[in-house]
Amino acid sequence: MTKPAAFPLDLADRCVKCGLCLPHCPTYQLSGVEGESPRGRIALMQGLATGRLEPTPGLVDHLNQCLGCRACERVCPADVPYGELIDAGHALLVSSGHPRAAHERALASLMRRPAWLRKAVGLARLPGVGAAAKGLGGLPARAMSLLPGDAGPARLRDVPAPKPAPLGEALLFAGCVSGAVDGRSLDDTRHLLETAGWQVCRPPRQGCCGAIDLHAGYPEIATGLAERNLAAFPGDGPVVACASGCAATLLDYARLAGEPGARFARRIRDPAELLADAPLEFGRGQYRSVVLHVPCTQRNVTRSSDATRRLLARIPDLAVRELPAGCCGAAGAHFLSHPRQADALLEAALARLARDPPEALVTSNIGCAMHFAAGLKRIGLDIPVMHPASLARDALK
């Protein structure tokens, strides 16, 4: 058997089981079961780490059904680092002989190979593939239902500047899914940054941020991916991550790569953080009414949502409403591995959008965007889902 993974009991012991996290936990609100709450899962992990509990199927399910949204961290009076604990709990499960399902491990393997993922997305768009996937059912059908119609890589490339850019160099982090599926957001972010005075470069040797493996209990693999990205992004200029899910993991690189990771984490920026006050001129775009969805990773980890709001506020005559805080259910690969739970978590947001449809839905995370787009399609609502950078570029003069 694999050597048991170390579990930070000292960090888990900070939890005093006060329950202030319960109203903010999506899975607890959905089920009302203590084992589906942060304090319940911490108790289970403490029991597992000390040998007082065995990794029964029920215990494994409770840990695996956690979304990792980290809403509990925002309200915890004891500053319990729940994200670190649940990752350690998953590593504990793996080392005790309870890895994630084979299809989840296969998906993670694909994410580590961005070139393969881009090819897979290209194949998925060929005629007849969608029908074949639907016929297979299960994961293939679910994945095809989530693939956007305009899925594809970025088209814009690095262009050598004839002279130094006024604001210096900004490095674009593409990630795995964003790099293969969300090329529009990457291109629109690049265009806005270049217009604002940045020289934008996309380092070619970058890869997956490591989120899928880190959250599945494979920190060694995630560390290898982190080290690859550290080598791919030299210097000390800003690293711009369009997907807030990637940004959240990049901000955690100190856990994976020590002080070099911590230095890298300090460079991470949401596009809006560089654009909200940039010398850009906006006019009236094609959209007049939009709804803003703030992803859990942006609300609870990167804390960059205020910059997004300030960027959108610069667009003349744009009315912005905001969805209430709450996880949409995408949660990394969760909407693939736990489709019923993910769709149940999305229902309230879809119902709100159906009652008063906006002209567009805006969100800063590719997983959330895919989940919302598929859900809107299921209920017959033709509402485009886009990144804040795409909405801003549409209104750029």
C-alpha positions as a Python dict, from the first residue, in 0.01 Angstrom:
ca = {
    (1, 'M'): (0, 0, 0),
    (2, 'T'): (111, 355, -68),
    (3, 'K'): (260, 535, 231),
    (4, 'P'): (-19, 739, 398),
    (5, 'A'): (-14, 1105, 305),
    (6, 'A'): (65, 1356, 575),
    (7, 'F'): (-239, 1545, 701),
    (8, 'P'): (-209, 1885, 875),
    (9, 'L'): (-394, 1801, 1195),
    (10, 'D'): (-272, 2125, 1353),
    (11, 'L'): (-460, 2325, 1088),
    (12, 'A'): (-770, 2106, 1121),
    (13, 'D'): (-767, 2158, 1497),
    (14, 'R'): (-827, 2530, 1444),
    (15, 'C'): (-1187, 2439, 1357),
    (16, 'V'): (-1395, 2482, 1672),
    (17, 'K'): (-1708, 2337, 1501),
    (18, 'C'): (-1900, 2663, 1557),
    (19, 'G'): (-2116, 2611, 1248),
    (20, 'L'): (-2093, 2966, 1113),
    (21, 'C'): (-1991, 2812, 780),
    (22, 'L'): (-2308, 2605, 740),
    (23, 'P'): (-2531, 2872, 579),
    (24, 'H'): (-2258, 2939, 323),
    (25, 'C'): (-2185, 2579, 220),
    (26, 'P'): (-2365, 2487, -104),
    (27, 'T'): (-2358, 2111, -48),
    (28, 'Y'): (-2489, 2142, 307),
    (29, 'Q'): (-2767, 2371, 190),
    (30, 'L'): (-2854, 2119, -80),
    (31, 'S'): (-2859, 1812, 144),
    (32, 'G'): (-2890, 1924, 507),
    (33, 'V'): (-2646, 1644, 598),
    (34, 'E'): (-2368, 1723, 847),
    (35, 'G'): (-2115, 1519, 651),
    (36, 'E'): (-2175, 1753, 357),
    (37, 'S'): (-2067, 2059, 559),
    (38, 'P'): (-1717, 2202, 613),
    (39, 'R'): (-1708, 2118, 983),
    (40, 'G'): (-1848, 1772, 911),
    (41, 'R'): (-1585, 1703, 649),
    (42, 'I'): (-1309, 1833, 877),
    (43, 'A'): (-1428, 1594, 1148),
    (44, 'L'): (-1424, 1308, 898),
    (45, 'M'): (-1072, 1397, 783),
    (46, 'Q'): (-951, 1422, 1143),
    (47, 'G'): (-1091, 1077, 1213),
    (48, 'L'): (-937, 935, 898),
    (49, 'A'): (-596, 1091, 969),
    (50, 'T'): (-585, 961, 1327),
    (51, 'G'): (-709, 613, 1242),
    (52, 'R'): (-1036, 649, 1431),
    (53, 'L'): (-1235, 621, 1108),
    (54, 'E'): (-1201, 394, 807),
    (55, 'P'): (-1240, 521, 450),
    (56, 'T'): (-1589, 378, 404),
    (57, 'P'): (-1780, 448, 82),
    (58, 'G'): (-1994, 703, 268),
    (59, 'L'): (-1692, 891, 403),
    (60, 'V'): (-1526, 889, 61),
    (61, 'D'): (-1842, 1026, -101),
    (62, 'H'): (-1873, 1308, 152),
    (63, 'L'): (-1518, 1425, 80),
    (64, 'N'): (-1545, 1382, -296),
    (65, 'Q'): (-1872, 1574, -312),
    (66, 'C'): (-1708, 1888, -173),
    (67, 'L'): (-1702, 2159, -439),
    (68, 'G'): (-1389, 2326, -305),
    (69, 'C'): (-1567, 2662, -336),
    (70, 'R'): (-1405, 2785, -12),
    (71, 'A'): (-1702, 3002, 80),
    (72, 'C'): (-1648, 2872, 433),
    (73, 'E'): (-1305, 3037, 448),
    (74, 'R'): (-1453, 3383, 399),
    (75, 'V'): (-1672, 3355, 708),
    (76, 'C'): (-1454, 3142, 938),
    (77, 'P'): (-1366, 3332, 1260),
    (78, 'A'): (-1073, 3095, 1321),
    (79, 'D'): (-920, 3138, 971),
    (80, 'V'): (-930, 2765, 905),
    (81, 'P'): (-758, 2703, 568),
    (82, 'Y'): (-1029, 2471, 445),
    (83, 'G'): (-900, 2459, 86),
    (84, 'E'): (-567, 2323, 204),
    (85, 'L'): (-741, 2074, 433),
    (86, 'I'): (-975, 1928, 171),
    (87, 'D'): (-684, 1889, -73),
    (88, 'A'): (-491, 1706, 200),
    (89, 'G'): (-797, 1494, 270),
    (90, 'H'): (-815, 1385, -92),
    (91, 'A'): (-445, 1298, -84),
    (92, 'L'): (-516, 1091, 227),
    (93, 'L'): (-786, 900, 39),
    (94, 'V'): (-553, 833, -254),
    (95, 'S'): (-274, 705, -28),
    (96, 'S'): (-519, 478, 153),
    (97, 'G'): (-621, 309, -171),
    (98, 'H'): (-924, 518, -267),
    (99, 'P'): (-826, 723, -575),
    (100, 'R'): (-1071, 912, -789),
    (101, 'A'): (-1262, 718, -1054),
    (102, 'A'): (-1073, 603, -1363),
    (103, 'H'): (-1253, 848, -1594),
    (104, 'E'): (-1161, 1139, -1364),
    (105, 'R'): (-796, 1034, -1367),
    (106, 'A'): (-808, 1007, -1747),
    (107, 'L'): (-952, 1357, -1769),
    (108, 'A'): (-675, 1493, -1545),
    (109, 'S'): (-417, 1322, -1766),
    (110, 'L'): (-563, 1497, -2070),
    (111, 'M'): (-556, 1834, -1893),
    (112, 'R'): (-183, 1795, -1831),
    (113, 'R'): (-129, 1781, -2206),
    (114, 'P'): (-272, 2103, -2353),
    (115, 'A'): (-179, 2009, -2709),
    (116, 'W'): (-373, 1683, -2677),
    (117, 'L'): (-667, 1867, -2526),
    (118, 'R'): (-676, 2113, -2816),
    (119, 'K'): (-676, 1822, -3060),
    (120, 'A'): (-954, 1650, -2865),
    (121, 'V'): (-1167, 1966, -2878),
    (122, 'G'): (-1104, 1993, -3252),
    (123, 'L'): (-1211, 1631, -3303),
    (124, 'A'): (-1520, 1684, -3089),
    (125, 'R'): (-1640, 1953, -3327),
    (126, 'L'): (-1632, 1723, -3632),
    (127, 'P'): (-1969, 1623, -3783),
    (128, 'G'): (-2123, 1319, -3619),
    (129, 'V'): (-1903, 1320, -3310),
    (130, 'G'): (-2166, 1486, -3093),
    (131, 'A'): (-2431, 1230, -3186),
    (132, 'A'): (-2187, 945, -3122),
    (133, 'A'): (-2099, 1085, -2779),
    (134, 'K'): (-2466, 1122, -2693),
    (135, 'G'): (-2520, 761, -2790),
    (136, 'L'): (-2242, 649, -2558),
    (137, 'G'): (-2397, 835, -2265),
    (138, 'G'): (-2210, 897, -1940),
    (139, 'L'): (-1901, 1117, -1943),
    (140, 'P'): (-1870, 1150, -2324),
    (141, 'A'): (-2229, 1273, -2354),
    (142, 'R'): (-2191, 1508, -2060),
    (143, 'A'): (-1865, 1654, -2194),
    (144, 'M'): (-2016, 1715, -2537),
    (145, 'S'): (-2318, 1888, -2383),
    (146, 'L'): (-2084, 2133, -2210),
    (147, 'L'): (-1864, 2213, -2510),
    (148, 'P'): (-1939, 2566, -2640),
    (149, 'G'): (-2032, 2602, -3003),
    (150, 'D'): (-1745, 2845, -3060),
    (151, 'A'): (-1489, 2637, -2869),
    (152, 'G'): (-1137, 2681, -2994),
    (153, 'P'): (-791, 2814, -2911),
    (154, 'A'): (-676, 3175, -2921),
    (155, 'R'): (-601, 3314, -3266),
    (156, 'L'): (-389, 3617, -3182),
    (157, 'R'): (-15, 3562, -3146),
    (158, 'D'): (273, 3749, -2986),
    (159, 'V'): (391, 4038, -3202),
    (160, 'P'): (739, 4186, -3140),
    (161, 'A'): (707, 4549, -3042),
    (162, 'P'): (912, 4803, -3239),
    (163, 'K'): (976, 4986, -2911),
    (164, 'P'): (915, 4915, -2543),
    (165, 'A'): (548, 4926, -2446),
    (166, 'P'): (458, 5217, -2212),
    (167, 'L'): (339, 4988, -1933),
    (168, 'G'): (590, 4706, -1981),
    (169, 'E'): (530, 4338, -2041),
    (170, 'A'): (232, 4134, -1928),
    (171, 'L'): (246, 3756, -1956),
    (172, 'L'): (-72, 3572, -2050),
    (173, 'F'): (-155, 3247, -1872),
    (174, 'A'): (-373, 3035, -2101),
    (175, 'G'): (-425, 2726, -1888),
    (176, 'C'): (-551, 2395, -2024),
    (177, 'V'): (-928, 2429, -2074),
    (178, 'S'): (-917, 2803, -2146),
    (179, 'G'): (-635, 2750, -2393),
    (180, 'A'): (-832, 2484, -2582),
    (181, 'V'): (-1188, 2613, -2550),
    (182, 'D'): (-1194, 2982, -2458),
    (183, 'G'): (-976, 3144, -2722),
    (184, 'R'): (-1210, 3440, -2754),
    (185, 'S'): (-1154, 3549, -2394),
    (186, 'L'): (-778, 3518, -2434),
    (187, 'D'): (-781, 3718, -2758),
    (188, 'D'): (-1007, 3989, -2615),
    (189, 'T'): (-791, 4018, -2303),
    (190, 'R'): (-479, 4049, -2517),
    (191, 'H'): (-639, 4316, -2736),
    (192, 'L'): (-748, 4526, -2438),
    (193, 'L'): (-410, 4500, -2266),
    (194, 'E'): (-222, 4594, -2583),
    (195, 'T'): (-457, 4888, -2642),
    (196, 'A'): (-395, 5000, -2284),
    (197, 'G'): (-18, 5003, -2340),
    (198, 'W'): (107, 4658, -2240),
    (199, 'Q'): (329, 4433, -2446),
    (200, 'V'): (153, 4096, -2416),
    (201, 'C'): (342, 3768, -2440),
    (202, 'R'): (212, 3415, -2405),
    (203, 'P'): (501, 3192, -2291),
    (204, 'P'): (499, 2877, -2505),
    (205, 'R'): (614, 2624, -2243),
    (206, 'Q'): (338, 2687, -1992),
    (207, 'G'): (84, 2419, -1904),
    (208, 'C'): (-205, 2329, -1678),
    (209, 'C'): (-207, 2516, -1347),
    (210, 'G'): (-240, 2186, -1159),
    (211, 'A'): (-583, 2245, -1007),
    (212, 'I'): (-738, 1916, -1124),
    (213, 'D'): (-457, 1705, -977),
    (214, 'L'): (-419, 1910, -660),
    (215, 'H'): (-789, 1885, -577),
    (216, 'A'): (-802, 1515, -668),
    (217, 'G'): (-532, 1419, -417),
    (218, 'Y'): (-218, 1414, -631),
    (219, 'P'): (-4, 1700, -494),
    (220, 'E'): (318, 1556, -639),
    (221, 'I'): (180, 1583, -992),
    (222, 'A'): (48, 1933, -920),
    (223, 'T'): (392, 2033, -791),
    (224, 'G'): (550, 1917, -1116),
    (225, 'L'): (307, 2128, -1314),
    (226, 'A'): (375, 2427, -1089),
    (227, 'E'): (749, 2395, -1142),
    (228, 'R'): (696, 2381, -1516),
    (229, 'N'): (499, 2705, -1505),
    (230, 'L'): (756, 2875, -1283),
    (231, 'A'): (1019, 2799, -1544),
    (232, 'A'): (789, 2922, -1825),
    (233, 'F'): (722, 3263, -1666),
    (234, 'P'): (1057, 3427, -1587),
    (235, 'G'): (1096, 3782, -1462),
    (236, 'D'): (876, 3978, -1226),
    (237, 'G'): (607, 4124, -1453),
    (238, 'P'): (236, 4056, -1409),
    (239, 'V'): (98, 3715, -1505),
    (240, 'V'): (-259, 3758, -1630),
    (241, 'A'): (-495, 3464, -1580),
    (242, 'C'): (-833, 3499, -1752),
    (243, 'A'): (-988, 3203, -1570),
    (244, 'S'): (-1038, 3271, -1200),
    (245, 'G'): (-1015, 2897, -1130),
    (246, 'C'): (-661, 2892, -1265),
    (247, 'A'): (-576, 3214, -1084),
    (248, 'A'): (-689, 3064, -752),
    (249, 'T'): (-451, 2771, -794),
    (250, 'L'): (-165, 2992, -912),
    (251, 'L'): (-210, 3198, -594),
    (252, 'D'): (-161, 2876, -396),
    (253, 'Y'): (177, 2797, -553),
    (254, 'A'): (355, 2866, -225),
    (255, 'R'): (204, 2538, -104),
    (256, 'L'): (340, 2355, -406),
    (257, 'A'): (671, 2527, -476),
    (258, 'G'): (781, 2708, -160),
    (259, 'E'): (928, 3058, -182),
    (260, 'P'): (964, 3057, -564),
    (261, 'G'): (596, 2970, -578),
    (262, 'A'): (512, 3248, -335),
    (263, 'R'): (703, 3502, -547),
    (264, 'F'): (518, 3382, -855),
    (265, 'A'): (183, 3403, -676),
    (266, 'R'): (242, 3771, -601),
    (267, 'R'): (253, 3837, -978),
    (268, 'I'): (-90, 3688, -1056),
    (269, 'R'): (-349, 3933, -1185),
    (270, 'D'): (-707, 3913, -1304),
    (271, 'P'): (-737, 4100, -1638),
    (272, 'A'): (-974, 4350, -1476),
    (273, 'E'): (-709, 4444, -1221),
    (274, 'L'): (-497, 4584, -1506),
    (275, 'L'): (-787, 4718, -1711),
    (276, 'A'): (-1028, 4880, -1465),
    (277, 'D'): (-821, 5200, -1443),
    (278, 'A'): (-632, 5165, -1773),
    (279, 'P'): (-626, 5446, -2035),
    (280, 'L'): (-906, 5296, -2244),
    (281, 'E'): (-1204, 5472, -2401),
    (282, 'F'): (-1539, 5294, -2408),
    (283, 'G'): (-1858, 5368, -2595),
    (284, 'R'): (-2200, 5208, -2597),
    (285, 'G'): (-2160, 4843, -2691),
    (286, 'Q'): (-2425, 4612, -2833),
    (287, 'Y'): (-2542, 4507, -2484),
    (288, 'R'): (-2753, 4726, -2257),
    (289, 'S'): (-2844, 4482, -1979),
    (290, 'V'): (-2616, 4210, -1841),
    (291, 'V'): (-2602, 3989, -1536),
    (292, 'L'): (-2270, 3944, -1360),
    (293, 'H'): (-2187, 3608, -1208),
    (294, 'V'): (-1893, 3616, -965),
    (295, 'P'): (-1730, 3270, -957),
    (296, 'C'): (-1650, 3116, -619),
    (297, 'T'): (-1279, 3126, -696),
    (298, 'Q'): (-1300, 3498, -767),
    (299, 'R'): (-1522, 3577, -470),
    (300, 'N'): (-1346, 3360, -210),
    (301, 'V'): (-985, 3323, -328),
    (302, 'T'): (-860, 3584, -575),
    (303, 'R'): (-1090, 3856, -430),
    (304, 'S'): (-1073, 4044, -763),
    (305, 'S'): (-1446, 4091, -825),
    (306, 'D'): (-1438, 4462, -735),
    (307, 'A'): (-1202, 4521, -1028),
    (308, 'T'): (-1447, 4346, -1259),
    (309, 'R'): (-1731, 4565, -1133),
    (310, 'R'): (-1522, 4880, -1187),
    (311, 'L'): (-1434, 4772, -1541),
    (312, 'L'): (-1797, 4710, -1634),
    (313, 'A'): (-1899, 5040, -1473),
    (314, 'R'): (-1687, 5222, -1733),
    (315, 'I'): (-1913, 5107, -2019),
    (316, 'P'): (-2172, 5380, -2090),
    (317, 'D'): (-2541, 5296, -2052),
    (318, 'L'): (-2471, 4942, -1937),
    (319, 'A'): (-2707, 4813, -1667),
    (320, 'V'): (-2539, 4545, -1457),
    (321, 'R'): (-2725, 4315, -1220),
    (322, 'E'): (-2545, 4058, -1009),
    (323, 'L'): (-2644, 3704, -920),
    (324, 'P'): (-2649, 3633, -546),
    (325, 'A'): (-2343, 3463, -400),
    (326, 'G'): (-2351, 3088, -438),
    (327, 'C'): (-2176, 2811, -629),
    (328, 'C'): (-2311, 2729, -975),
    (329, 'G'): (-2185, 2371, -938),
    (330, 'A'): (-1913, 2376, -1206),
    (331, 'A'): (-1631, 2361, -949),
    (332, 'G'): (-1341, 2254, -1168),
    (333, 'A'): (-1428, 1909, -1304),
    (334, 'H'): (-1716, 1863, -1060),
    (335, 'F'): (-1981, 1928, -1324),
    (336, 'L'): (-1839, 1630, -1512),
    (337, 'S'): (-1783, 1394, -1219),
    (338, 'H'): (-2101, 1484, -1025),
    (339, 'P'): (-2349, 1603, -1291),
    (340, 'R'): (-2667, 1565, -1085),
    (341, 'Q'): (-2534, 1765, -793),
    (342, 'A'): (-2386, 2027, -1027),
    (343, 'D'): (-2712, 2073, -1215),
    (344, 'A'): (-2911, 2092, -892),
    (345, 'L'): (-2685, 2373, -770),
    (346, 'L'): (-2735, 2561, -1096),
    (347, 'E'): (-3115, 2548, -1088),
    (348, 'A'): (-3175, 2854, -870),
    (349, 'A'): (-2952, 3076, -1086),
    (350, 'L'): (-3120, 2952, -1405),
    (351, 'A'): (-3462, 3021, -1259),
    (352, 'R'): (-3358, 3375, -1169),
    (353, 'L'): (-3225, 3435, -1521),
    (354, 'A'): (-3544, 3293, -1673),
    (355, 'R'): (-3764, 3531, -1472),
    (356, 'D'): (-3582, 3839, -1602),
    (357, 'P'): (-3351, 3745, -1891),
    (358, 'P'): (-3055, 3975, -1953),
    (359, 'E'): (-2897, 4035, -2290),
    (360, 'A'): (-2581, 3857, -2174),
    (361, 'L'): (-2434, 3673, -1876),
    (362, 'V'): (-2082, 3769, -1772),
    (363, 'T'): (-1847, 3548, -1571),
    (364, 'S'): (-1471, 3528, -1519),
    (365, 'N'): (-1428, 3150, -1513),
    (366, 'I'): (-1442, 2916, -1811),
    (367, 'G'): (-1593, 2625, -1616),
    (368, 'C'): (-1876, 2842, -1486),
    (369, 'A'): (-1929, 2982, -1836),
    (370, 'M'): (-1958, 2633, -1987),
    (371, 'H'): (-2192, 2516, -1711),
    (372, 'F'): (-2421, 2820, -1744),
    (373, 'A'): (-2425, 2805, -2125),
    (374, 'A'): (-2526, 2438, -2121),
    (375, 'G'): (-2791, 2503, -1856),
    (376, 'L'): (-2938, 2798, -2044),
    (377, 'K'): (-2953, 2589, -2358),
    (378, 'R'): (-3137, 2311, -2171),
    (379, 'I'): (-3413, 2547, -2062),
    (380, 'G'): (-3439, 2718, -2399),
    (381, 'L'): (-3286, 3057, -2313),
    (382, 'D'): (-3070, 3212, -2584),
    (383, 'I'): (-2841, 3422, -2364),
    (384, 'P'): (-2474, 3457, -2463),
    (385, 'V'): (-2224, 3385, -2187),
    (386, 'M'): (-1898, 3575, -2200),
    (387, 'H'): (-1591, 3690, -2011),
    (388, 'P'): (-1582, 4049, -1879),
    (389, 'A'): (-1295, 4118, -2120),
    (390, 'S'): (-1515, 4023, -2415),
    (391, 'L'): (-1791, 4255, -2300),
    (392, 'A'): (-1538, 4535, -2254),
    (393, 'R'): (-1380, 4480, -2594),
    (394, 'D'): (-1723, 4499, -2756),
    (395, 'A'): (-1761, 4849, -2612),
    (396, 'L'): (-1404, 4964, -2681),
    (397, 'K'): (-1386, 5268, -2907),
}
